[in-house]
Amino acid sequence: MVTTNIPHPAKFTSRLEPHLTARGLVLDPFAGTGRIGRVVDGIAVGVELEIEWAVQGKDNGALMVVGNSMNLPFDDEIFDAIVTSPTYGNRMADHHNAKDGSPRRSYKHLLGHELTKGNTGQMQGGQGYRDIHISIYKECLRVLKQGAPFVLNISDHIRAGIVIPVSQWHTDALMSLGFVFVSNVDVETPRLRFGANRKRVPHEHVRVFSRPLESSRKKV
């Protein structure tokens, strides 16, 4: 029996939701518990690797698929928009258990077991993290209609006192595939303040791109 009340460590906050709206048939390839269903005007479809989170999508108004977004089970150019928040490669990807018993708010610790293979929630950056996101973004390009928006919620984080430019990497990755940058909004959001997470950047980004018309699309 699948447990249906396991919390997710990285839900969209209410401050972000006004910036994540879209209409029509909308995809979230990193769906978590399907909260995308709360912000779209239309039909929200979420793809999530972990079944314990996917089954919660019904309560959030999303149609959920348990699967890997590196191989989306959809035809070409059927979605009117994509709205998503990939993993940030930060301490939420921690695997270890604290020796002093201090709390851990991570994908693994809240789920209660190791993540499914290919889940970037267990990766703090690195080549594997980059390769998986590039593969997923290629699939997003395939299933998104020409000229349609791709709305990205992303954030940097601080490691060893240095800001890690996660947001810029995702921006560059999308643009390298042919997505066109449209706009950016910085949204100040609540952040974790204990343990290694006590030093945080103050805001997240909502960056809007568009899938180019076929005549200007790069070959990938």
N, C-alpha and C positions, 0 to 999 in steps of 0.2 A: 504493500500500500504506500502511495506517495504522500509524504508530508506536505501539507498545503499552506502552512503558516510561517514558513521560514523567511525572516526579513532579508532584504537585499541591502548591501552596504552602500550602494551608489544610486539611489533613486533620484529622478528629477525633483528638485525642490519647487515650492510654489513660486519663488521669485523667478525661476527660469521659465515656467510654463507659458507666460504671456508671449515669450519670444520664440516658442517652439511650435507655433500653430502652422497648419497646412490643411489643404482641402483635397477631397477626392479619395482615391485609393492610395494609402500612405504606408510605406514600409519602414520598419525599424530593424536593421540586421543585428543589433546588439540589444535585444529587447528587454532582458531582465524579467521583471514581473509585468511587463506590458503596459506601463503607465502612459505610453504613447497614446493609448486609447482615450485618455482624459483630455488631450490637448488638440486632437485633430477634428476637423469638421468633415466627416465622411467615414470611411472604413479603414481602421488601423490594423495592419498585419505585422506581427512580430515574429522574429526568428531567434530562438534561445537554445543554447546547448544543454542547460541544466533543467531537467524536467521539474524539479521542486519549485523553481521560479516560474517556468513556463505555465504551469497549471493555474497560476494566480492571474493570468492575463484576462480570463473571463470576467473577473470581478472589476477589472480596470477598463473593460470595454474593448479589448483587443482580441483579434483572432490570432491564435498562437500556433507556431510550428516548432516542434522540437527538432533541431537540426543544426548543421554547420553552415554558416553564411558564406564559406568559401565555395560552396556549391548550392546556390539558391535554386529551389525547385519551382521556378517561375519562368514564364516565357519572356522573350525580349520586349523591352519598352512597354511595359504594362502599368507601371506605377506613376501616379501623378506627382508624387513627392517622396523624398526620403527624409526622415527626421530621426537622428540617432545620437547617442553618446557612447563612444567606445571607451575601453579602459584607459586609464591615464598612465599606467606603468609606475604607479607610486606604491606606498607601503600597504595599500589594500591587497597587494599581491603577496604579502608575507605568507610563508608556509609554517614557520617554526612556532612552537608553543613557548610562551614566556616562562622562564625559570622561576621568576618571582611571583607568578600568578597574576600579573597585571593584565588588564583586558586587552583583547585584540579584536579590532573591527576590520575583518578582511573577508574576501570571498570564501576562502577555505574555512575559516573559523565559524562564520555564520551558517554556511551550508552544512558543516559537520563532517565533511569528508573531502578527499582530494577532488579537484576539479576534473571535468572531462578533458581528455587529450585535445589540444588545440584551443583551449579556452585561454585567451590572453589575460584573464584575471589572475593568472598565476605567473605572470611575466613582468619583471621590473625593467622594461626596455629590452634592448639587445636585438640581434639580427632576427631571431625567431619572431619577436613581437612585430618588427617591421614587415617581415615577409607575410605574416598572416593578415595584417591590415591591408597591405597592398593587394593581396588576393581577394579580400572581401570588397575593397573599393572597385576592383575591376568588375566584379559581379554586380555591384551597385550601378556602375556605368551601363552595364548590359541591360538591366531590367528597368531602368529609369527612362521615361519618355524624353525625347529631344526637347530642350529648352526648359525642362522641369527643374524645380529647386532641390538642392541637397542641403539640409540644415544640420550643422554639426555643433554639438555642445562638447567642449573640450577644455582642459585646464592644464597649466604647468604645475609643478610642485617643487619643493625645496629638498635637496639631498646634500648632506654635509655642508650646509650653509650656502649652497649654490642653487640658483633657479635652473631647473631642467626644462629646456624649451620644447616641451611635448607638443604644444599647440602649433608651433611653427613647423614641426616635422609633419604633422597631419595635414596642415595647409599645403606644404610643398608637395607631399605625396599625392594629394588630390589634384593639384594643378599639373603635376607631371603626367597624369593620366588623361588630361584634357579638360577637367572641370574648370569652370570659369569663376573666379572669385567675384562676389557681388557686394558683400557688406560684412561688418563686424559690430557686435555689441558686447561690451564688458558688463557683466552682471555680478554684483557683490553678493555672495552667498555664504550661509553658515558653513564653517569648516571644522573638522575634528581638531581638538585642542589638547589631547593628552598624548603622553608617550612621544614617539618619534614624529608624531603628526602635529605637535604643538606649534611648530613654525610653518605657516602656510601662506601661500599667495592669497591676496584678499578677494580675488574675483575669478570667475570662469568666463569663457568666451562662448558666444553664439555666433558662428560664422556661416554665412549663406553662400553657397556656390550654385551654379547651374550646369546642367548637362548640355554640352554644346550641340548645335545643329550638326547633322551628319556631314555637311560640307566643310566644317571647321574642326571636326573631331580628330584627335590624334589616334594613330594606330597603336594598340596595346597588345 
